[in-house]
């Protein structure tokens, strides 16, 4: 019953935003941010703590400004996701400006598959759909099942609206491996906290558990890691610069290779977050262990 009620509310908001249009919906997002930052604060303490530790040089006023910006950014992303049923193929392509989308085709032609890595930054759902359309390639998107299976099914319908397929994280690592072995493209986000027994790497000056899947898959299959982060612009469009994570001069030991490659893509993510801190999802307890 709880799942059904949540789904009805979810769908109702989707219809509301589709009625008023994307332009007004994005501006309405500030109301959502105000509600969940000031009136019904959800994970606000975690957000403030994360930002305080990551940017120790900033004062409380500056930290709180970034924190509210992160809530507003997430609210915009949520509104855009809910609006997705009304977005055309052309609109989805136009929403994301990618300067070097040809990099995917170039790497794809090398015949080792491609790992397209992203983060909970800007609109991570748009980037998979838009870049797949722009490159005219099908992505296999690795997704984490949501608690509410009805909402999860709706999200996956939007993720596969055009070219893409989805595979659930944890259901079949072999299936993900096979996608790469068959010289295809896997897309995933890997900026959340890894298992407690995973390797620990520096992230904003603190040790944190890291998901090693992207690095391990890249090394096992020969697939390059291309990092794509959607940066929201003032006009609400997104800009993406695809960056290949270098595999040059890796250590000889395989475990050391995984650690070093993971360190490289984590450092790239950190560099982008430092430039646009309000666009990353700080509500996640990234440094729990």
GUZAKE-25911 format. One record per residue: x, y, z of N, C-alpha, C in turn. Coordinates in steps of 0.2 Angstrom, whole numbers, padded with zeros to 4 digits, always signed. Example, Ala and Ser with C-alpha at 12.3 -4.5 7.8 and 13.67 -1.06 7.14 Angstrom:
<pts>
+0066-0028+0039+0062-0022+0039+0066-0016+0039/+0064-0011+0035+0068-0005+0036+0064+0000+0039/
</pts>
This chain:
<pts>
+0004-0006+0000+0000+0000+0000+0004+0006+0000/+0010+0006+0004+0014+0012+0005+0017+0013-0002/+0020+0008-0006+0023+0009-0012+0018+0012-0017/+0012+0009-0017+0007+0012-0022+0005+0019-0020/+0004+0021-0014+0003+0028-0013+0009+0033-0015/+0015+0030-0014+0021+0034-0016+0021+0035-0023/+0019+0030-0027+0019+0030-0034+0014+0034-0037/+0008+0034-0034+0003+0039-0036+0005+0046-0035/+0008+0048-0029+0011+0054-0028+0016+0056-0034/+0020+0051-0035+0026+0052-0040+0023+0054-0047/+0018+0050-0049+0015+0051-0055+0011+0057-0056/+0008+0059-0050+0004+0065-0050+0009+0071-0051/+0015+0071-0048+0020+0077-0049+0022+0077-0056/+0023+0071-0059+0025+0070-0066+0020+0074-0071/+0013+0072-0070+0008+0075-0074+0008+0083-0073/+0009+0085-0066+0009+0092-0065+0014+0096-0069/+0020+0093-0068+0026+0096-0072+0025+0096-0079/+0022+0091-0082+0021+0090-0089+0016+0095-0091/+0011+0097-0087+0006+0102-0089+0009+0109-0089/+0013+0111-0084+0015+0118-0084+0021+0119-0088/+0024+0113-0090+0030+0114-0095+0037+0114-0091/+0042+0112-0095+0048+0112-0092+0051+0118-0090/+0050+0124-0093+0052+0130-0091+0050+0132-0084/+0044+0132-0083+0041+0133-0076+0043+0128-0071/+0043+0122-0073+0045+0116-0069+0051+0117-0066/+0056+0119-0070+0063+0120-0067+0063+0126-0062/+0059+0131-0063+0059+0137-0059+0055+0135-0052/+0050+0130-0053+0047+0128-0047+0051+0124-0042/+0057+0121-0045+0061+0117-0041+0064+0120-0035/+0064+0127-0035+0067+0131-0029+0062+0130-0023/+0056+0129-0025+0051+0128-0020+0052+0121-0016/+0053+0116-0020+0055+0109-0018+0061+0110-0013/+0066+0113-0016+0072+0114-0012+0071+0117-0005/+0067+0123-0005+0065+0126+0001+0062+0121+0006/+0057+0117+0004+0053+0113+0008+0058+0108+0011/+0062+0105+0007+0067+0099+0010+0073+0102+0013/+0075+0108+0012+0081+0111+0016+0079+0114+0022/+0073+0118+0022+0071+0122+0028+0066+0119+0032/+0060+0117+0028+0054+0115+0032+0054+0107+0034/+0056+0103+0029+0057+0096+0031+0064+0094+0029/+0069+0096+0033+0075+0094+0031+0077+0087+0031/+0079+0084+0025+0081+0077+0024+0088+0077+0023/+0092+0074+0027+0099+0073+0026+0103+0079+0026/+0100+0084+0029+0103+0091+0029+0110+0091+0033/+0109+0087+0039+0115+0087+0043+0121+0084+0040/+0119+0078+0036+0125+0075+0032+0128+0079+0027/+0123+0083+0024+0126+0087+0018+0130+0093+0021/+0128+0096+0027+0132+0101+0030+0139+0098+0032/+0139+0092+0035+0145+0089+0038+0150+0087+0032/+0147+0085+0027+0151+0083+0021+0155+0089+0018/+0151+0094+0017+0153+0101+0014+0159+0104+0019/+0157+0104+0025+0162+0107+0030+0168+0103+0030/+0168+0097+0030+0175+0093+0030+0178+0093+0023/+0174+0094+0018+0177+0094+0011+0180+0101+0010/+0177+0106+0012+0179+0113+0011+0180+0117+0018/+0185+0115+0021+0187+0117+0028+0189+0125+0028/+0191+0127+0022+0193+0134+0022+0187+0139+0021/+0181+0136+0020+0175+0141+0019+0171+0142+0026/+0168+0147+0027+0164+0149+0033+0157+0146+0033/+0154+0146+0038+0147+0143+0039+0142+0146+0033/+0142+0152+0032+0138+0155+0027+0139+0152+0020/+0145+0152+0019+0147+0149+0012+0145+0142+0011/+0146+0138+0017+0144+0131+0017+0137+0130+0016/+0133+0134+0019+0126+0133+0019+0123+0136+0012/+0127+0140+0009+0125+0143+0002+0126+0137-0003/+0131+0133-0002+0132+0128-0007+0127+0122-0005/+0126+0121+0001+0121+0116+0003+0114+0117+0000/+0112+0123+0001+0105+0124-0002+0106+0124-0010/+0111+0126-0013+0112+0125-0020+0112+0118-0022/+0115+0113-0018+0114+0106-0019+0107+0104-0019/+0103+0106-0014+0096+0104-0014+0092+0107-0020/+0094+0113-0022+0090+0115-0028+0092+0112-0034/+0099+0110-0035+0101+0106-0040+0098+0099-0041/+0097+0096-0035+0094+0089-0035+0087+0090-0037/+0083+0096-0034+0076+0097-0036+0075+0098-0043/+0080+0102-0047+0079+0103-0054+0080+0096-0057/+0085+0092-0055+0086+0085-0058+0079+0081-0058/+0076+0081-0052+0070+0077-0050+0065+0080-0055/+0064+0086-0056+0059+0089-0060+0060+0087-0067/+0066+0087-0069+0068+0085-0076+0066+0078-0078/+0068+0074-0073+0066+0067-0073+0059+0065-0074/+0055+0069-0070+0048+0068-0070+0045+0070-0076/+0048+0075-0079+0046+0078-0086+0047+0074-0092/+0052+0069-0091+0054+0065-0096+0049+0062-0101/+0043+0059-0099+0039+0056-0103+0037+0061-0109/+0037+0068-0108+0035+0073-0113+0041+0075-0117/+0047+0073-0116+0053+0075-0120+0053+0071-0126/+0054+0074-0132+0055+0071-0138+0063+0069-0139/+0064+0065-0144+0071+0063-0145+0075+0069-0147/+0073+0073-0151+0077+0079-0153+0078+0084-0146/+0073+0084-0142+0074+0088-0136+0079+0085-0131/+0079+0079-0131+0084+0075-0127+0091+0076-0129/+0092+0076-0136+0098+0077-0139+0101+0084-0138/+0096+0089-0138+0098+0096-0138+0099+0098-0130/+0097+0094-0126+0097+0096-0119+0105+0096-0116/+0109+0091-0120+0115+0090-0118+0120+0092-0123/+0125+0097-0122+0129+0099-0127+0136+0095-0125/+0138+0090-0130+0144+0087-0129+0149+0089-0134/+0155+0091-0132+0160+0094-0137+0164+0088-0141/+0164+0082-0138+0168+0077-0141+0165+0070-0141/+0158+0070-0143+0155+0064-0143+0158+0059-0147/+0162+0061-0152+0165+0056-0157+0170+0052-0153/+0172+0054-0147+0177+0050-0143+0174+0043-0142/+0168+0042-0141+0164+0036-0140+0165+0031-0146/+0163+0034-0152+0164+0030-0158+0171+0028-0159/+0175+0032-0158+0182+0031-0159+0185+0025-0155/+0183+0025-0148+0185+0020-0144+0181+0013-0145/+0174+0014-0147+0170+0009-0149+0173+0005-0155/+0176+0008-0160+0179+0005-0166+0185+0001-0164/+0188+0002-0158+0194-0001-0156+0193-0009-0154/+0186-0010-0153+0184-0017-0152+0185-0020-0145/+0185-0016-0140+0186-0018-0133+0180-0016-0128/+0175-0014-0132+0169-0011-0128+0171-0005-0124/+0166-0001-0121+0168+0005-0118+0164+0006-0111/+0167+0008-0106+0164+0010-0100+0163+0017-0099/+0157+0019-0100+0155+0026-0099+0153+0028-0092/+0158+0031-0088+0157+0032-0081+0154+0039-0080/+0150+0040-0075+0147+0046-0073+0146+0047-0066/+0143+0052-0063+0142+0053-0056+0135+0056-0055/+0133+0056-0049+0127+0060-0047+0128+0067-0047/+0129+0070-0053+0131+0077-0054+0127+0080-0059/+0124+0086-0059+0120+0089-0064+0114+0084-0065/+0112+0082-0071+0107+0077-0072+0110+0071-0075/+0112+0066-0071+0115+0060-0073+0110+0055-0077/+0104+0056-0076+0099+0052-0081+0099+0055-0088/+0099+0061-0089+0099+0064-0095+0105+0062-0099/+0111+0062-0096+0117+0061-0100+0117+0054-0103/+0115+0049-0100+0115+0042-0103+0110+0042-0109/+0104+0045-0109+0100+0045-0114+0102+0049-0120/+0105+0055-0118+0107+0060-0124+0113+0058-0127/+0118+0056-0123+0124+0054-0127+0124+0048-0131/+0119+0043-0129+0118+0037-0133+0115+0039-0139/+0110+0044-0139+0107+0046-0145+0112+0050-0150/+0116+0054-0147+0121+0058-0151+0126+0054-0154/+0128+0048-0151+0133+0044-0153+0130+0038-0158/+0123+0038-0157+0119+0033-0161+0122+0026-0159/+0123+0025-0152+0125+0019-0149+0120+0017-0144/+0119+0010-0143+0115+0008-0137+0119+0007-0131/+0117+0010-0125+0121+0009-0119+0117+0004-0115/+0121+0000-0112+0118-0005-0106+0119-0001-0100/+0114+0002-0097+0115+0006-0091+0114+0002-0085/+0119+0002-0080+0119-0002-0074+0115+0003-0069/+0110+0000-0066+0105+0004-0061+0105+0000-0055/+0104+0004-0050+0102+0001-0043+0095+0001-0042/+0092-0005-0040+0085-0005-0039+0082-0001-0034/+0077+0003-0035+0074+0007-0029+0070+0003-0025/+0069+0006-0019+0065+0002-0014+0058+0001-0016/+0055+0006-0020+0048+0006-0022+0049+0003-0029/+0046-0003-0030+0047-0006-0037+0043-0003-0042/+0037+0000-0040+0033+0004-0045+0037+0010-0048/+0040+0014-0044+0044+0019-0046+0050+0017-0050/+0053+0012-0048+0059+0009-0051+0057+0007-0058/+0051+0003-0059+0049+0002-0066+0048+0008-0070/+0045+0013-0067+0044+0019-0071+0051+0022-0073/+0055+0022-0069+0062+0025-0070+0065+0021-0076/+0065+0015-0075+0068+0011-0081+0065+0011-0087/+0058+0013-0087+0055+0014-0094+0057+0020-0097/+0059+0025-0093+0062+0032-0095+0069+0030-0098/+0073+0026-0094+0080+0025-0096+0080+0021-0103/+0075+0017-0104+0075+0014-0111+0070+0016-0116/+0068+0023-0115+0063+0026-0120+0066+0026-0127/+0073+0026-0128+0075+0027-0134+0080+0021-0135/+0087+0022-0135+0091+0016-0137+0093+0011-0132/+0093+0013-0126+0096+0010-0120+0093+0004-0117/+0097-0001-0114+0095-0006-0110+0097-0005-0103/+0094-0008-0098+0096-0008-0091+0098-0015-0088/+0102-0015-0084+0104-0021-0080+0105-0019-0073/+0102-0023-0068+0102-0021-0061+0109-0023-0058/+0111-0018-0054+0118-0019-0051+0117-0025-0046/+0122-0029-0046+0122-0035-0041+0118-0041-0044/+0114-0040-0049+0110-0046-0051+0115-0051-0055/+0119-0048-0060+0123-0052-0064+0129-0048-0066/+0135-0049-0062+0141-0046-0064+0143-0049-0071/+0142-0056-0071+0144-0059-0078+0140-0056-0084/+0134-0054-0083+0130-0051-0088+0134-0044-0090/+0136-0040-0086+0139-0034-0087+0146-0035-0091/+0150-0041-0088+0156-0043-0091+0155-0045-0098/+0149-0049-0099+0148-0051-0106+0146-0045-0111/+0143-0040-0108+0142-0034-0113+0148-0031-0115/+0153-0031-0111+0159-0028-0113+0163-0033-0117/+0163-0039-0116+0166-0044-0120+0164-0044-0127/+0157-0043-0128+0154-0042-0134+0155-0036-0138/+0160-0032-0135+0162-0025-0138+0156-0020-0138/+0152-0020-0133+0147-0015-0132+0149-0010-0126/+0144-0006-0125+0145+0000-0121+0141-0001-0114/+0145+0000-0109+0141+0000-0102+0142+0007-0099/+0136+0009-0096+0136+0016-0093+0134+0015-0086/+0137+0018-0081+0136+0018-0074+0138+0024-0070/+0135+0025-0064+0138+0030-0060+0142+0026-0054/+0147+0028-0052+0151+0025-0047+0154+0029-0042/+0151+0035-0040+0153+0039-0035+0151+0038-0028/+0146+0033-0027+0144+0032-0020+0149+0028-0017/+0148+0027-0010+0152+0024-0006+0153+0016-0007/+0159+0014-0007+0160+0007-0008+0158+0002-0002/+0159-0004-0003+0158-0008+0003+0163-0007+0008/+0162-0009+0015+0166-0007+0020+0173-0010+0019/+0173-0016+0016+0180-0020+0015+0183-0018+0009/+0181-0013+0005+0184-0011-0001+0190-0007+0000/+0194-0005-0005+0200-0001-0004+0198+0006-0002/+0202+0009+0002+0201+0016+0004+0206+0020+0000/+0203+0026-0002+0207+0031-0006+0205+0038-0003/+0209+0042-0005+0208+0049-0003+0203+0053-0007/+0198+0056-0004+0193+0060-0008+0192+0066-0003/+0194+0072-0006+0193+0078-0002+0197+0077+0005/+0203+0074+0004+0207+0074+0010+0205+0069+0015/+0200+0065+0014+0198+0059+0019+0198+0053+0015/+0200+0047+0019+0199+0041+0016+0192+0039+0016/+0190+0035+0010+0183+0033+0009+0184+0026+0005/+0179+0022+0006+0178+0016+0002+0176+0017-0005/+0179+0014-0009+0178+0015-0017+0176+0009-0020/+0171+0010-0025+0168+0005-0029+0174+0003-0034/+0176-0003-0034+0182-0004-0039+0179-0008-0045/+0173-0009-0046+0170-0012-0052+0173-0009-0059/+0172-0002-0060+0174+0001-0066+0181-0001-0068/+0186+0000-0063+0193-0001-0064+0194-0009-0066/+0191-0013-0062+0192-0020-0062+0189-0023-0069/+0184-0020-0071+0181-0022-0078+0185-0019-0083/+0188-0013-0083+0192-0010-0088+0198-0014-0089/+0201-0016-0084+0208-0020-0084+0206-0027-0087/+0201-0030-0085+0200-0037-0087+0198-0038-0094/+0194-0033-0097+0191-0033-0104+0195-0029-0109/+0199-0024-0106+0203-0019-0111+0199-0013-0112/+0193-0013-0110+0188-0007-0111+0191-0001-0108/+0191+0005-0112+0193+0011-0109+0188+0014-0104/+0190+0018-0099+0185+0021-0095+0184+0028-0098/+0178+0030-0100+0177+0037-0102+0173+0040-0097/+0175+0046-0094+0171+0049-0089+0167+0055-0092/+0161+0055-0091+0156+0060-0093+0152+0063-0088/+0153+0070-0086+0149+0073-0081+0145+0079-0084/+0139+0078-0082+0134+0084-0085+0134+0090-0081/+0137+0095-0083+0137+0102-0079+0131+0106-0081/+0127+0108-0077+0121+0112-0078+0124+0119-0080/+0121+0122-0085+0123+0129-0087+0117+0134-0085/+0118+0140-0085+0113+0145-0083+0106+0144-0086/+0106+0142-0093+0100+0141-0096+0097+0134-0095/+0100+0131-0090+0097+0124-0089+0099+0118-0093/+0103+0120-0099+0106+0115-0103+0112+0112-0099/+0114+0107-0102+0120+0103-0099+0126+0103-0104/+0132+0104-0101+0138+0103-0105+0142+0097-0103/+0144+0093-0107+0148+0087-0106+0155+0087-0110/+0160+0086-0106+0167+0085-0110+0169+0078-0108/+0169+0073-0113+0171+0066-0111+0178+0066-0110/+0181+0063-0105+0188+0062-0103+0190+0055-0103/+0194+0053-0106+0197+0046-0105+0202+0045-0100/+0200+0041-0095+0205+0040-0089+0211+0036-0091/+0217+0039-0091+0223+0036-0093+0225+0029-0090/+0227+0024-0094+0229+0018-0091+0237+0017-0092/+0240+0023-0093+0247+0023-0094+0251+0022-0088/+0257+0018-0088+0261+0018-0082+0258+0015-0076/+0253+0010-0077+0250+0007-0071+0255+0002-0068/+0254+0000-0061+0259-0004-0058+0258-0011-0061/+0263-0016-0059+0263-0023-0062+0257-0027-0059/+0257-0026-0052+0252-0031-0049+0245-0029-0050/+0241-0034-0051+0234-0032-0053+0230-0028-0048/+0230-0030-0042+0227-0026-0037+0229-0019-0036/+0236-0018-0037+0238-0011-0037+0236-0007-0043/+0235-0011-0049+0232-0008-0055+0225-0005-0054/+0221-0010-0051+0214-0008-0049+0214-0002-0045/+0218-0002-0040+0219+0004-0035+0221+0010-0038/+0226+0010-0042+0228+0016-0046+0223+0019-0051/+0220+0014-0055+0215+0017-0060+0209+0020-0056/+0207+0017-0050+0202+0019-0046+0203+0026-0044/+0210+0027-0042+0212+0033-0039+0212+0039-0044/+0213+0037-0050+0214+0042-0056+0206+0044-0058/+0202+0040-0058+0195+0042-0060+0192+0046-0054/+0194+0044-0048+0191+0047-0042+0194+0055-0041/+0200+0055-0043+0203+0062-0043+0200+0066-0048/+0198+0064-0054+0195+0068-0059+0188+0070-0057/+0185+0066-0054+0178+0068-0051+0179+0073-0046/+0184+0073-0041+0185+0078-0036+0187+0084-0039/+0190+0084-0045+0192+0091-0048+0186+0094-0051/+0181+0090-0053+0175+0093-0056+0171+0096-0051/+0170+0092-0045+0166+0094-0040+0169+0101-0037/+0175+0101-0036+0178+0108-0033+0176+0114-0038/+0175+0113-0044+0173+0118-0048+0166+0120-0048/+0162+0115-0047+0154+0116-0046+0151+0112-0040/+0153+0114-0034+0151+0110-0029+0144+0109-0027/+0140+0114-0030+0133+0114-0028+0129+0109-0033/+0133+0106-0038+0129+0101-0042+0130+0094-0041/+0134+0093-0036+0135+0086-0034+0130+0084-0028/+0129+0077-0027+0124+0075-0022+0127+0074-0016/+0128+0079-0012+0131+0079-0005+0127+0075+0000/+0121+0074-0001+0116+0071+0004+0118+0064+0006/+0123+0061+0001+0125+0054+0002+0131+0054+0007/+0131+0049+0012+0136+0049+0017+0142+0045+0014/+0146+0049+0010+0151+0046+0006+0157+0044+0011/+0158+0047+0017+0163+0045+0021+0161+0041+0027/+0156+0037+0026+0154+0033+0032+0159+0028+0034/+0163+0025+0029+0168+0020+0031+0173+0020+0025/
</pts>
